[in-house]
Amino acid sequence: MTSPLLAMSGIVKLFPGVRALDGVDLDVRAGEVHCLLGQNGAGKSTLIKVLSGAHQPDAGSIRWDGDDVRLPTPIAAMRLGIASIYQELDLVDGLSVAENVFLGHEHARYGVVRRGDLHAAATKLLHRLGHGEIPARHEVGRLPTAGKQIVSIARALSHDTRLIVMDEPSATLAHDEVANLFRVIRELTASGVAVVYISHRLEEIREIGDRVTVLKDGRTVATGLDAKTTPTPQIVSLMTGRSIEYVFPPRPDPTAGRRAQAPALVLRVDGLARRGEFEDVSFTVHAGEIVGLAGLVGSGRSEILETVYGARKPHAGRVLFNQEPLRPGSVTAAVAAGIGLAPEERKSQALFLQQSIAHNVTAAALPSYSRFGWLDRVRELADAGRQTRALDLRPADPRRGIRTLSGGNQQKAVVARWLLKDCKLLLLDEPTRGVDIGARAELYGLIRRLADSGVGVLLVSSEVPEVLGLADRVLVLREGRVVHRADARDLAEHDVLDLVMEGTHAI
Amino acid sequence: MTTAVPTADERIAPVGVLRRLLVRPELGAVVGAIAVFTFFASLSPVFRSVEGIANWLDPASTLGVMAVAVALLMIGGEFDLSAGVLTGTSGLTLAMLSAVYGWNIWSAMLVGLVLALAIGLFNGMMVIRTKLPSFIVTLGTMLMLMGINLGVTKAVTGSVQIGGIADAPGYDLARRMFAQTIPFLGVEFRVAIFWWLGVTAIATWVLLRTKAGNWIFASGGNAPAARSVGVPVARTKIALFMTTAFAAWLVGSILALRLTSVQANTGINQEFIYIIAAVIGGCLLTGGYGSAIGAAIGALIFGMADKGIIFAGWDSDWFKFFLGVMLVLATLTNHMVRRFAEEKRK
């Protein structure tokens, strides 16, 4: 066996409060497609950032072509021949295809770019990728996503790249475009380039992969598995059963009294659809109930949440809140009715970062503090203080800037905002994103207490254990469709993982 | 674009040419320039005469040099509000050293150039180092220069203007290069017009044909992406601030040599006119997009409106109104045409 092109061993990366990587080993051979598997939070993204020079490891070694190397910057990695293609492609929209391909290392004589040569060289690379139809002088901003991806790959090749990392390249592509991408990958590996391929879709890994490395909790749990023959249950079981067990609050006993008086129906979604995002989605949420939506990025889970909230307008179907139809596509109507959203992008979509905790907490209920156009600041501060104490938000002083709070406490402030507004349905999109492990249990407890007080909760999370541990009922989504629904207690982690990745497992 | 090459995709080629013309950033400015010319030419025979053309090309030229430099900077993703007042600082330096201290014109101009480049470097370094918005940094520079221009001029001469440049040694040659008029078709054209054309040509060539041009688009369009592939973003931006400062020195010197005296308030309120011309010419306020030719045409519209209103016998108080209408119409045209062209390809 030849020595590997890349050998990473014992890679450790620490972030404040988290060991994101805790001894990862990865070896990649020239000309293979090496698949990296792991649940969200397993450390895949961090590992790629270490490999592309964006993060510096705290321990461990990287051997490249037999030599120990350090990758202090992305440019250093690029010079060695390591390129990364992210989902958000970093291309410059205003430049042409050829200019993007050679940006930073233009073929120039005395600073003058010979456009003929530049276009010819870019066209040659595009032909090598089997995409000669992309015009080299075309502006990149006007290419579709699949075309931009090809330009990104061409740029990687222009640097004599020997290893290309592709982070979920198929997530934003249509079906036939994926086939095209695979053809490109095969061409690359045939010419000796190694590809590290990250995807959650097992069928893709079966089709294109050679070997598989599985990460869990920042460690390599298996490496060198055969991508074609390793049985699915084995792969799934390697990814599941995290060593860090979260403490989930107990669910209320279903037999005790609650069933006697059937809880009120808060939300009813009927045949909701948005073209290209999700189809025929129907479900209900009752008062005091937590309903979880499980699915991968691109499965339509956040889009469904935002459609219920009115931030997106459905093409078909309707949303009923407290038996009343909700005006579609109106956030104002949803908020007025009593729906609150804690979005995934907390900092950019929910918080006023420059302002105090109090202002953030009272933002949705502001009219109730206004009399003849004057704000009752004293009452505002008092109410905000009561909320922060009730949710055990630290620091408790509501006059502090929200910016100084940890992720978990910022999330509590967002939840407090909707509680103050007296909302009846809370939509939570990735509520524990950017929240460290210690604070998670506390947040889980808070969400359960909210439900117990009669609020309906609709929860979206890409972490399967979180959905299963917290929710009462679970809907599993795959490519915009509900593929399974069940009581959370009747679902096992590997069943859900199987459903979202392959969708073939019969339960 | 010439004859049909067999390897080219014939299905997209004809659409491609039309679309490429339509999506050029300067489209709105070209349409606007034609409209403004037709409008004033139909109102005033003087406006469309050779004398008239020479007349309105003059204000367009000095503004155009600045607008082109400011456009490059805006494509690179930054603003320079100090550029207008810096034309005054450069002119005052030239006037003071030559007329008050009796220096040779050329030495005085050289000192002015060094000073302008130093201010450009300062702007660039401040923006890069502090990561403050260039809008704020150069606003500060602008106010400081306004104070210095007035304070130093009054302290040295006791008045708010410096005159007598024409008596300084070396004036005749400098005048011939920067402030002369050149006869053409029997009419005297200002030499500044040729500087304007030259600066526009060089800027266009740099933008479209050189490595530096790619770097300017990349720095303004997506700075993190540019940095990650090895584009020296900081150096590119600093060079752009210095280019703007160079243009300010050139224009300041041209005006000083032409008028042979300089007012302490020269250039005040001009900074936004440069930005307006660049935006009419297709530059985005967010950077990464625009054209030097467009900015030059933006300046042309400005010159035509400036003089056209007088030729038409109107109250020149209405000039700003006219400029505002042009700005909105040209930007709207650019926006709508680009959206149309983008939808067409889907």
Contacts between the chains, C-beta under 8 A, distances in Angstrom:
chain1	res1	chain2	res2	distance
A	74	B	228	4.7
A	75	B	228	7.3
A	75	B	229	7.6
A	75	B	230	4.9
A	78	B	229	7.2
A	78	B	230	7.3
A	90	B	222	6.4
A	90	B	224	6.7
A	90	B	225	3.4
A	90	B	228	6.2
A	90	B	229	8.0
A	91	B	222	7.2
A	91	B	225	6.5
A	92	B	217	6.3
A	92	B	218	4.6
A	92	B	221	4.3
A	92	B	222	4.7
A	92	B	225	6.0
A	92	B	226	6.6
A	92	B	288	6.9
A	93	B	221	6.0
A	93	B	222	7.2
A	93	B	288	7.1
A	94	B	217	5.0
A	94	B	220	7.9
A	94	B	221	4.5
A	94	B	288	4.6
A	94	B	289	4.8
A	95	B	214	6.2
A	95	B	217	5.2
A	95	B	218	6.4
A	95	B	221	7.0
A	99	B	214	5.0
A	99	B	217	7.6
A	103	B	214	6.0
A	103	B	218	5.6
A	103	B	226	6.9
A	103	B	229	5.2
A	103	B	231	6.3
A	104	B	226	7.3
A	104	B	229	3.7
A	104	B	230	3.7
A	104	B	231	4.9
A	105	B	229	7.7
A	105	B	230	6.6
A	106	B	211	4.4
A	106	B	214	6.2
A	108	B	210	7.1
A	108	B	211	4.4
A	111	B	210	5.1
A	111	B	211	5.2
A	111	B	212	6.1
A	112	B	209	6.2
A	112	B	210	5.4
A	112	B	211	7.6
A	113	B	209	6.0
A	113	B	210	5.8
A	113	B	211	5.5
A	113	B	213	7.7
A	113	B	214	7.0
A	115	B	209	6.8
A	133	B	9	6.4
A	135	B	9	7.5
A	135	B	12	7.4
A	135	B	16	7.2
A	139	B	23	7.4
A	142	B	23	8.0
A	142	B	342	6.0
A	142	B	345	6.2
A	155	B	229	7.4
